[in-house]
């Protein structure tokens, strides 16, 4: 499984080389990667369907309990097949769609990274490695949404998607950490046996809220739904792959995966029911006013994501069965419809459904694909979408409480879904032809072969669901519920209330389409005000952040070194002073010391040199005075038996004086400095800094100076470090990396000083 995940990353590294060698033909070679992965994964259906799952563990950071552990069961295999299967179609489609695009190399690098990241998400068993892959999907999707980086709309949409999902990612990380604290394990497969411990923990509520926040942002649940329609600025292959079949379903996967671990409580169930139900109806309502094909499909996708969340929250065997079937059906028909929308835009030059009609004569194969995908989305017999819709209705009717309300919600969602299917998959191809910006014609085979396969699978799996995928769907349902289901998947259940309402749904969807202009006007006139739109609040938040950033930049990052130093000193003194006086008692200081004559002379000399540095009229005099202070410190080292430190101090002071002289001797003299407030400010800052250092020394000396390290270094310097000078052994053996870092810093500083000394600016003529 590790190789399955890493394949995409490895291929992304070599993609530029392949394009340089093979040119645009590399697109088709790279398109074979998801095909191969799909072929490998589909062979696991039999083993997964007959077992609880396959585990594979690779140690990554053992000290932190983080491993690249993978778990392949019905749920993860279903998502992995969707990722690689839809990916195969999208990769080949993009090879023709972006044939003339000069940045096609970049596209395949990004989408390979995204595919590998999604596989990492759905196959990971370790919560922390799952989070790493989760964030990689956000980063790669940001790059894909902003593919047309020269367009402001693309840049805005990419940043919005990154910020919204990134915020959710941080919440998810916090939730996963809480879950790790509760259980003591980072493996999801082990957490399923600790559900009672998890639910009884006081951290349970926080973990659920944070994890759901991460899932809701990724899967565009209300009120985070607004980023998904805006992401339609991406190329159509990206929309078909990320925003219908894969990335937006990462949140659905997470909720489904965590259902056996966190589910079964009112907090979990009602959160999913309420947010899923609101998203399902609200996004469907927003779809009514859309005239852009991709945005129409995008809002429909948001509505379906709400439906899937709603079904997980419902939690019954029938609801989870419906969730799995509808998840698969939606991936097939929505990817097909997005690719059809891309083909229409590519050939006709517009995505405005009011300007699209009668294209079947010019794009017959694309028309068949669109109509078949639309039939599945509408829930027409005998497509897989029909089984999914009927199972959803059945689950809502069988709910223990609020059955009427729940059924009303899914019925409204079904009607609007049918309307979108007619408007996006049928309307552009039937009726009288309307002139389009470009003369339409059928797309190349690479652009219709894959969508034909997806649309046909929607029909084939509808007719032969039980025989082809029955055990697999039950295995996936077991992964979500933790209870082995006993249901059977049938295409025909006879004449019953579910079939009746299914027929009414189609009729209502058709009437809604016929009178779409009236409903669109109603939708436009009854749109909520700006104050209740989440997108407006997002924009206000972003504007506030930018204003705050501008303010702090003007205040703190203004380009004046003296202000930077002032801020650093105030911060250091404040934090140090708080620490000293909060956790120590000043009365504990009991230092008694008597100066001898030599020390007194040295001290007075250093004080005089300090005063001289402050009062100096030139930089050279100030540097020389500071050098005297440094030499005084070196003499004190000698007096107290530290000749090695004294030697170091002498060397540093000498070099510092020389280097400073070389660097500043050409600078102008000091400017007149008669500003009294500035002098007072600088005096206060200097006094605070000196006082802070004095207090630190006093508190240190008044404390317990016993150190185990002193005895350790004394005992082991000769035996382990092979040296009698303890300080030298510490520097070159026990703290070798630290010393290497210091040497590196000095080398960089030396290069900088050398550059300043050699710098010769040309005089302006």
C-alpha positions in Angstrom: 0.0 0.0 0.0 2.9 2.3 0.6 4.0 1.9 -3.0 0.5 2.6 -4.2 0.5 6.0 -2.4 4.1 6.9 -3.3 3.7 6.1 -7.0 2.0 9.4 -7.6 4.6 11.4 -5.8 7.4 9.6 -7.6 5.7 10.1 -11.0 5.3 13.9 -10.2 9.1 14.2 -9.7 9.8 12.7 -13.1 6.9 14.4 -15.0 9.0 17.5 -16.2 11.7 15.1 -17.6 9.0 13.0 -19.4 7.5 16.1 -21.0 11.0 17.3 -22.0 11.8 14.0 -23.7 8.4 13.0 -25.1 6.6 16.3 -25.4 2.8 16.3 -25.2 2.8 12.5 -25.6 3.9 12.2 -22.0 0.3 13.1 -21.1 -1.0 9.8 -22.3 1.9 7.9 -20.7 1.2 9.5 -17.3 -2.5 8.7 -17.7 -1.6 5.1 -17.5 -0.5 5.5 -13.8 -4.1 5.7 -12.3 -5.2 2.9 -14.7 -2.5 0.6 -13.3 -3.2 1.6 -9.7 -6.9 0.9 -10.3 -6.2 -2.5 -11.8 -4.1 -3.3 -8.7 -6.7 -2.1 -6.3 -9.7 -3.8 -7.9 -8.0 -7.2 -7.4 -8.3 -6.6 -3.6 -12.2 -6.6 -3.7 -12.5 -10.3 -3.0 -10.1 -10.3 -0.1 -11.5 -7.2 1.5 -15.1 -8.3 1.0 -14.4 -11.6 2.9 -12.3 -10.0 5.8 -12.3 -7.1 8.1 -9.4 -5.4 6.3 -5.7 -5.6 5.5 -3.2 -3.7 7.5 0.3 -2.6 6.5 2.6 -0.7 8.9 5.9 1.2 8.1 7.6 3.0 11.0 8.1 6.7 10.4 8.7 8.6 13.7 8.6 5.8 16.3 9.5 8.1 19.2 6.3 10.1 18.6 4.2 7.0 17.8 3.8 8.1 14.2 3.9 5.5 11.5 2.9 5.2 7.9 0.3 2.6 8.7 -2.3 1.8 6.1 -5.6 0.0 6.4 -7.5 -1.4 3.4 -11.1 -2.3 4.1 -14.4 -1.9 2.2 -14.7 1.9 2.8 -11.1 2.8 2.0 -11.0 0.5 -1.1 -14.3 2.1 -2.4 -12.7 5.5 -2.1 -9.4 4.3 -3.6 -11.2 2.9 -6.6 -13.1 6.1 -7.1 -9.9 8.1 -6.9 -8.0 6.0 -9.4 -10.9 5.1 -11.6 -12.2 8.7 -12.0 -8.6 9.7 -12.1 -7.9 7.5 -15.1 -10.8 9.1 -17.0 -9.7 12.7 -16.0 -6.1 12.1 -16.9 -6.9 11.0 -20.5 -9.5 13.7 -20.8 -7.0 16.4 -19.7 -4.5 15.1 -22.3 -6.8 16.3 -25.1 -8.5 19.2 -23.2 -5.1 20.8 -22.4 -3.4 19.7 -25.5 -2.5 23.3 -26.5 -1.9 24.6 -23.0 1.7 25.6 -22.4 1.5 24.8 -18.7 0.2 21.2 -19.2 3.4 19.8 -17.5 2.6 21.8 -14.4 -1.0 20.4 -14.5 0.1 16.8 -14.4 2.6 17.5 -11.6 -0.1 19.0 -9.5 -2.8 16.4 -10.2 -0.4 13.5 -9.6 0.5 14.9 -6.2 -3.2 15.4 -5.5 -4.1 11.8 -6.5 -1.3 10.4 -4.3 -2.4 12.6 -1.4 -6.0 11.5 -1.6 -4.9 7.9 -1.7 -2.9 8.6 1.4 -5.9 10.1 3.2 -8.3 7.1 2.5 -5.7 4.4 3.1 -4.1 5.9 6.3 -4.7 4.2 9.6 -2.5 6.5 11.6 -4.3 9.8 12.4 -1.2 11.9 12.1 -0.1 10.5 8.7 -3.7 11.0 7.6 -3.5 14.6 8.6 -0.3 15.1 6.6 -1.9 13.7 3.5 -5.1 15.7 4.3 -3.0 19.0 4.2 -1.3 17.9 1.0 -4.7 17.6 -0.7 -5.4 21.2 0.4 -2.0 22.4 -1.0 -2.3 20.5 -4.3 -5.9 21.6 -4.8 -4.9 25.2 -4.2 -2.4 24.8 -7.1 -5.0 23.2 -9.3 -7.7 25.7 -8.6 -5.3 28.5 -9.3 -4.0 26.8 -12.5 -4.9 29.8 -14.6 -2.8 32.0 -12.4 -3.0 35.0 -14.7 -6.7 35.4 -14.0 -7.7 37.2 -10.8 -10.7 35.0 -10.3 -8.5 31.9 -10.2 -6.1 33.4 -7.7 -9.0 34.5 -5.5 -10.8 31.2 -5.6 -7.6 29.2 -5.0 -6.7 31.3 -1.9 -10.3 31.1 -0.6 -10.3 27.3 -0.9 -6.9 27.1 0.8 -7.8 29.4 3.7 -11.2 27.7 4.4 -9.9 24.2 4.2 -6.7 25.1 5.9 -8.6 26.5 8.9 -10.5 23.3 9.0 -7.3 21.4 8.8 -5.9 23.1 11.9 -9.1 22.3 13.7 -8.9 18.7 12.6 -5.3 18.4 13.9 -6.4 19.6 17.3 -9.3 17.1 17.3 -7.0 14.3 16.4 -4.6 15.2 19.1 -7.4 15.1 21.6 -8.4 11.7 20.3 -4.9 10.5 20.7 -4.8 11.8 24.3 -8.0 10.0 25.1 -7.1 6.7 23.6 -3.3 6.6 24.0 -3.1 5.3 20.4 -2.9 7.0 17.0 -4.3 4.0 15.0 -7.9 4.3 13.9 -8.3 0.6 13.7 -7.4 0.3 17.4 -9.7 3.1 18.5 -12.8 1.2 17.4 -12.4 -1.0 20.5 -12.2 2.0 22.8 -15.4 3.7 21.9 -16.8 3.6 25.5 -13.6 5.2 26.9 -13.8 7.9 24.2 -17.4 8.8 24.7 -17.0 9.0 28.5 -14.0 11.3 28.3 -14.5 15.0 29.1 -12.4 15.7 25.9 -15.0 13.9 23.7 -17.1 17.0 23.0 -14.1 19.0 21.9 -12.7 16.2 19.8 -16.0 15.8 17.9 -16.5 19.5 17.3 -12.9 20.0 16.0 -12.9 16.9 13.8 -16.3 17.7 12.3 -15.1 21.3 11.7 -12.3 19.8 9.6 -14.6 17.5 7.7 -17.3 20.2 7.1 -14.8 22.7 5.6 -13.4 20.1 3.3 -16.8 18.8 2.2 -18.3 22.3 1.8 -21.0 21.9 4.5 -23.0 25.0 5.4 -21.7 27.6 6.4 -18.4 26.7 4.7 -20.1 25.8 1.3 -19.2 29.0 -0.6 -15.7 28.1 -1.5 -16.7 25.1 -3.7 -18.7 27.0 -6.4 -16.0 29.6 -6.6 -13.5 26.8 -7.2 -15.1 26.4 -10.6 -12.5 28.8 -11.9 -10.3 25.7 -12.3 -10.1 23.8 -15.6 -13.0 21.4 -16.2 -10.8 18.2 -15.6 -10.0 19.7 -12.1 -13.6 20.4 -11.4 -14.6 16.8 -12.4 -11.9 15.2 -10.4 -11.5 17.3 -7.2 -15.0 18.9 -6.8 -17.3 16.1 -7.7 -15.6 12.7 -7.1 -12.6 13.0 -4.8 -11.4 16.0 -2.6 -14.8 17.2 -1.5 -15.6 13.6 -0.5 -12.5 13.5 1.8 -14.7 15.0 4.5 -17.4 12.4 3.9 -14.7 9.7 4.1 -13.5 11.1 7.5 -17.0 11.2 8.9 -17.6 7.7 7.7 -14.3 6.4 9.0 -14.8 8.1 12.4 -18.5 7.0 12.7 -17.6 3.7 14.6 -15.2 5.6 16.8 -17.2 8.8 17.6 -20.8 7.9 16.5 -23.7 6.8 18.5 -24.1 10.0 20.6 -26.6 12.8 20.2 -23.8 15.3 19.6 -22.5 13.3 16.6 -25.8 12.3 15.1 -27.6 15.6 15.4 -24.6 17.6 14.2 -24.5 15.5 11.0 -28.2 15.5 10.6 -28.7 19.2 11.0 -25.7 20.5 9.0 -26.2 17.9 6.3 -29.9 18.6 6.0 -29.4 22.3 5.9 -26.6 22.0 3.3 -28.7 19.7 1.2 -31.7 22.0 1.0 -29.9 25.4 1.1 -27.4 24.5 -1.7 -30.2 23.0 -3.8 -32.1 26.3 -3.4 -29.0 28.2 -4.5 -28.6 26.0 -7.6 -32.0 27.2 -8.9 -30.7 30.6 -9.9 -27.5 29.4 -11.6 -27.1 29.7 -15.4 -23.4 28.7 -15.6 -23.1 24.9 -16.2 -20.2 24.4 -13.8 -21.7 26.5 -11.0 -25.0 24.7 -11.4 -23.3 21.4 -11.0 -21.1 22.8 -8.2 -24.1 23.8 -6.1 -25.7 20.4 -6.9 -22.5 18.8 -5.6 -22.7 20.7 -2.4 -26.3 19.6 -2.0 -25.3 15.9 -2.5 -22.5 16.3 0.0 -25.1 17.5 2.4 -27.2 14.4 1.6 -24.3 12.0 2.3 -23.5 13.8 5.6 -27.2 13.6 6.5 -27.2 9.8 5.8 -24.2 9.2 8.0 -25.9 11.2 10.8 -29.1 9.1 10.4 -26.9 6.1 11.1 -29.4 3.3 10.4 -28.4 0.2 8.3 -30.6 1.5 5.4 -29.1 5.0 5.6 -25.6 3.8 5.5 -26.4 1.5 2.6 -27.9 4.4 0.8 -24.8 6.5 1.6 -22.5 4.0 0.0 -24.6 3.4 -3.1 -25.3 7.1 -3.7 -21.6 8.0 -3.1 -20.7 5.6 -5.9 -23.5 6.7 -8.2 -22.7 10.4 -7.6 -19.0 9.9 -8.4 -20.0 8.3 -11.8 -22.7 10.7 -13.0 -21.3 13.9 -11.6 -17.8 13.3 -13.0 -19.5 12.6 -16.4 -21.6 15.8 -16.2 -18.6 17.9 -15.3 -16.6 16.5 -18.2 -19.6 17.1 -20.5 -19.7 20.7 -19.3 -16.0 21.0 -20.1 -16.6 19.5 -23.6 -19.4 21.9 -24.3 -17.4 24.9 -23.1 -14.4 23.7 -25.1 -16.3 23.3 -28.3 -19.2 25.7 -28.1 -17.3 28.5 -26.3 -19.9 29.1 -23.6 -21.2 27.4 -20.4 -24.4 29.6 -20.2 -27.3 27.2 -20.2 -29.6 29.9 -21.6 -27.5 30.0 -24.7 -27.2 26.2 -25.2 -29.7 24.1 -27.1 -29.8 21.6 -29.9 -26.2 20.5 -29.6 -27.0 16.8 -30.2 -26.6 17.3 -34.0 -23.1 18.6 -33.6 -22.0 16.6 -30.5 -24.0 13.3 -30.7 -21.6 11.2 -28.5 -21.3 13.9 -25.9 -25.1 14.2 -25.9 -25.5 10.5 -25.2 -23.1 10.8 -22.3 -24.9 13.8 -20.8 -28.3 12.3 -21.1 -27.2 9.0 -19.6 -25.5 10.7 -16.7 -28.6 13.0 -16.2 -30.8 9.9 -16.1 -28.7 8.4 -13.3 -28.7 11.7 -11.4 -32.5 12.0 -11.7 -32.9 8.5 -10.4 -34.3 7.0 -13.6 -34.9 3.3 -13.8 -32.6 1.2 -14.2 -29.6 3.4 -13.4 -27.6 3.1 -10.2 -28.9 6.6 -9.3 -32.4 5.1 -9.1 -31.3 2.6 -6.5 -29.5 5.3 -4.5 -32.5 7.6 -4.6 -35.0 4.9 -3.6 -32.7 3.8 -0.7 -32.4 7.3 0.5 -36.2 7.7 0.6 -36.6 4.4 2.3 -34.1 5.3 5.0 -35.8 8.7 5.7 -39.3 7.0 5.9 -37.9 4.3 8.3 -36.3 6.8 10.7 -37.4 6.5 14.3 -38.1 10.2 14.9 -38.8 13.3 12.8 -39.6 11.0 9.8 -41.8 13.5 8.0 -39.3 16.3 8.4 -36.4 14.2 7.3 -38.3 12.8 4.3 -39.4 16.3 3.3 -35.7 17.4 3.3 -34.5 14.5 1.1 -37.5 14.9 -1.2 -36.7 18.6 -1.8 -33.1 17.6 -2.4 -34.2 14.9 -4.9 -36.5 17.3 -6.8 -33.7 19.9 -7.2 -31.2 17.2 -8.1 -33.6 16.1 -10.9 -33.9 19.7 -12.1 -30.1 20.1 -12.2 -29.9 16.9 -14.2 -32.3 18.1 -16.8 -30.8 21.6 -17.0 -27.2 20.4 -17.2 -27.3 17.0 -18.9 -30.4 17.2 -21.3 -31.3 20.8 -22.0 -28.1 21.7 -23.9 -28.6 18.9 -26.4 -32.3 18.9 -27.2 -34.5 21.5 -28.8 -33.7 24.1 -31.5 -30.1 24.9 -32.0 -29.0 28.3 -30.8 -25.9 29.9 -32.3 -22.9 29.7 -29.9 -19.7 31.8 -29.8 -17.8 28.9 -31.4 -19.0 26.4 -34.0 -19.6 23.2 -32.0 -18.3 19.8 -33.1 -17.7 16.5 -31.5 -14.7 16.2 -29.1 -11.7 14.0 -29.7 -12.0 10.4 -28.6 -9.8 11.0 -25.5 -12.4 13.5 -24.3 -15.5 11.3 -24.7 -14.2 7.7 -24.3 -13.8 8.0 -20.5 -17.1 9.8 -19.8 -18.9 7.1 -21.9 -17.4 4.5 -19.7 -18.5 6.3 -16.5 -22.0 6.8 -17.8 -22.3 3.2 -19.0 -21.1 2.0 -15.5 -24.0 3.9 -14.0 -26.3 1.8 -16.1 -24.4 -1.5 -15.7 -24.1 -1.3 -11.9 -27.7 -0.3 -11.7 -28.9 -3.5 -13.4 -26.3 -5.8 -11.9 -25.6 -4.2 -8.5 -26.0 -7.2 -6.3 -24.0 -9.6 -8.5 -21.2 -7.2 -9.3 -20.8 -5.2 -6.1 -23.2 -6.5 -3.5 -20.6 -8.0 -1.2 -18.3 -5.0 -1.7 -21.0 -2.5 -0.8 -21.9 -4.5 2.3 -18.2 -4.6 3.3 -18.0 -0.8 2.9 -21.2 -0.4 5.0 -19.7 -2.6 7.7 -16.6 -0.3 7.8 -18.9 2.7 8.5 -21.3 1.1 11.0 -19.1 -1.6 12.7 -22.0 -4.0 12.3 -22.1 -6.6 9.6 -25.2 -5.7 7.5 -27.6 -8.3 6.1 -29.3 -6.3 3.4 -29.7 -7.3 -0.2 -29.5 -4.8 -3.1 -32.4 -5.0 -5.5 -33.3 -2.9 -8.5 -37.0 -3.5 -8.3 -39.0 -3.6 -5.0 -42.4 -3.6 -6.6 -45.0 -0.9 -6.3 -44.6 0.8 -3.0 -44.6 4.3 -1.4 -40.9 4.7 -2.2 -41.6 4.1 -5.9 -44.5 6.5 -5.9 -42.5 9.3 -4.4 -39.7 8.5 -6.8 -42.1 9.1 -9.7 -43.5 12.3 -8.0 -39.8 13.5 -7.7 -39.3 13.2 -11.5 -42.6 14.9 -12.2 -41.8 17.8 -9.9 -38.3 18.1 -11.3 -39.7 18.4 -14.8 -42.3 21.0 -13.8 -39.5 22.9 -12.0 -37.5 22.9 -15.2 -40.5 24.0 -17.3 -41.2 27.0 -15.0 -37.5 27.5 -14.2 -37.5 31.2 -15.1 -40.3 32.0 -12.6 -38.5 29.9 -9.9 -35.2 31.6 -10.8 -36.8 35.0 -10.3 -38.3 33.9 -7.0 -34.9 32.6 -6.0 -33.2 35.8 -6.9 -35.8 38.0 -5.2 -35.8 35.9 -2.0 -32.0 35.6 -1.6 -30.9 36.3 2.0 -29.3 39.6 2.8 -25.6 40.1 2.9 -25.4 40.0 6.7 -26.4 36.3 6.7 -24.3 35.2 3.8 -21.2 33.2 5.0 -19.3 34.4 2.0 -19.8 38.0 3.0 -18.5 37.3 6.5 -15.5 35.6 5.0 -14.8 38.7 3.0 -15.2 40.9 6.0 -12.9 38.6 8.0 -10.3 38.8 5.3 -10.6 42.5 5.0 -10.2 42.9 8.8 -7.1 40.6 8.7 -5.5 42.7 6.0 -6.2 46.0 7.9 -4.7 44.4 11.0 -1.7 43.3 9.1 -1.2 46.8 7.6 -1.5 48.3 11.0 1.0 46.0 12.7 3.4 46.5 9.7 3.3 50.2 10.1 3.8 49.9 13.8 6.3 47.0 14.0 7.8 46.3 10.6 8.4 49.9 9.5 12.0 49.5 8.4 13.7 51.4 11.2 16.3 49.3 13.0 16.0 51.4 16.2 12.3 50.5 16.5 13.0 46.8 16.0 15.7 46.9 18.8 13.4 48.8 21.1 10.6 46.3 20.6 13.0 43.4 21.2 14.3 44.9 24.4 10.9 45.8 25.8 9.6 42.3 25.1 12.6 40.6 26.6 12.6 42.8 29.7 8.8 42.4 30.2 8.8 38.6 29.8 11.9 38.1 31.9 10.7 40.4 34.6 7.3 38.7 34.7 9.0 35.3 35.0 11.4 36.4 37.7 8.9 38.2 40.0 6.1 35.8 39.4 8.0 32.6 40.3 10.6 34.0 42.6 10.8 36.0 45.8 13.2 39.0 45.6 13.8 38.6 49.3 15.6 35.3 48.6 18.5 37.2 47.1 21.4 37.1 49.6 24.6 37.9 47.9 27.5 39.3 50.0 30.7 40.2 48.2 33.8 42.3 49.0 35.8 44.0 46.3 39.6 43.8 46.5 41.7 46.7 45.1 42.4 45.0 41.7 38.8 44.3 41.1 37.8 47.8 42.0 40.3 49.3 39.5 39.0 47.0 36.7 35.4 47.9 37.6 36.0 51.6 37.6 37.9 51.3 34.3 35.0 49.5 32.7 32.5 52.1 34.0 34.7 54.9 32.6 34.9 53.2 29.3 31.1 52.7 29.2 30.6 56.4 29.9 33.1 57.3 27.2 31.3 55.1 24.7 28.0 56.8 25.5 29.5 60.3 25.3 31.7 59.7 22.3 31.4 62.1 19.4 32.5 59.5 16.8 31.8 55.9 16.0 35.5 55.0 16.2 35.8 56.4 19.7 32.6 54.5 20.8 33.9 51.2 19.4 37.3 51.7 21.1 35.6 52.4 24.4 33.5 49.3 24.1 36.7 47.3 23.3 38.1 48.4 26.7 34.9 47.1 28.4 35.4 43.7 26.6 39.1 43.5 27.7 38.0 44.3 31.2 35.7 41.2 31.1 38.6 39.1 29.8 40.8 40.2 32.7 38.1 39.2 35.2 38.0 35.7 33.5 41.8 35.4 34.1 41.4 36.4 37.8 38.8 33.7 38.3 40.8 30.9 36.7 39.3 30.8 33.2 42.2 31.5 30.9 40.5 29.7 27.9 37.5 32.1 28.2 39.8 35.0 28.6 41.7 34.1 25.5 38.4 33.7 23.6 37.3 37.1 24.9 40.6 38.8 23.9 40.3 37.4 20.4 36.7 38.3 19.9 37.2 41.8 21.2 40.2 42.4 19.0 38.4 41.0 15.9 35.3 43.0 16.7 37.1 46.3 16.9 39.0 45.6 13.7 35.9 44.5 11.8 33.8 47.4 13.1 36.5 49.9 12.1 36.8 48.3 8.6 33.0 48.4 8.1 32.2 51.9 9.4 35.2 54.0 8.9 33.7 55.6 5.7 30.4 56.4 7.4 29.7 60.1 8.2 30.1 61.5 11.6 27.3 61.3 14.2 24.5 63.7 13.5 23.6 66.2 16.2 21.5 64.4 18.8 19.9 67.0 20.9 16.4 65.5 21.2 15.9 65.2 24.9 12.9 62.7 24.8 14.9 60.3 22.7 17.8 60.5 25.1 15.5 59.8 28.0 13.9 56.9 26.0 17.3 55.4 25.2 18.5 55.8 28.8 15.4 54.0 30.1 15.9 51.1 27.6 19.5 50.8 28.5 18.8 50.9 32.3 16.1 48.2 31.9 18.4 46.0 29.9 21.2 46.3 32.4 18.9 45.8 35.3 17.4 42.7 33.7 20.8 41.1 33.2 21.8 42.1 36.8 18.7 40.5 38.2 19.2 37.3 36.2 22.8 37.0 37.5 21.7 37.7 41.1 18.8 35.2 41.0 21.1 32.6 39.4 23.8 33.0 42.0 21.3 33.0 44.9 19.9 29.7 43.7 21.1 26.1 44.1 24.2 25.8 41.8 24.4 22.0 42.0 24.4 20.4 38.6 24.5 16.8 37.6 26.1 17.8 34.3 29.2 19.1 36.0 29.9 15.7 37.5 29.0 13.9 34.3 31.4 15.9 32.1 34.2 15.7 34.7 33.9 11.9 34.8 33.4 11.3 31.1 35.5 13.9 29.3 38.7 11.7 29.3 37.0 8.3 29.0 34.5 9.2 26.3 35.9 12.4 24.7 39.6 11.5 25.0 40.5 14.9 26.3 41.6 16.4 29.6 40.3 19.9 29.0 36.7 19.5 29.9 35.5 22.7 28.2 37.2 21.8 25.0 35.7 18.3 25.1 32.2 19.7 25.7 32.6 22.0 22.7 33.9 19.5 20.2 32.3 16.3 21.4 29.3 16.6 23.7 28.0 19.8 21.9 29.5 19.2 18.5 26.4 20.1 16.5 25.9 23.3 18.6 29.5 24.3 18.0 29.1 23.5 14.3 26.1 25.8 14.2 28.1 28.6 15.8 30.9 28.1 13.4 28.4 28.3 10.5 27.0 31.6 11.9 30.4 33.1 12.2 31.3 32.0 8.7 28.2 33.7 7.3 28.9 36.8 9.4 32.5 36.8 8.0 31.2 36.6 4.5 28.8 39.5 5.1 31.6 41.6 6.7 33.9 40.8 3.8 31.2 41.9 1.3 30.7 45.2 3.1 34.4 45.9 3.2 34.8 45.2 -0.5 31.6 47.0 -1.5 32.3 49.9 -3.9 29.3 51.9 -4.9 29.5 53.8 -8.1 29.1 57.5 -7.7 26.2 58.9 -9.6 27.3 61.3 -12.3 
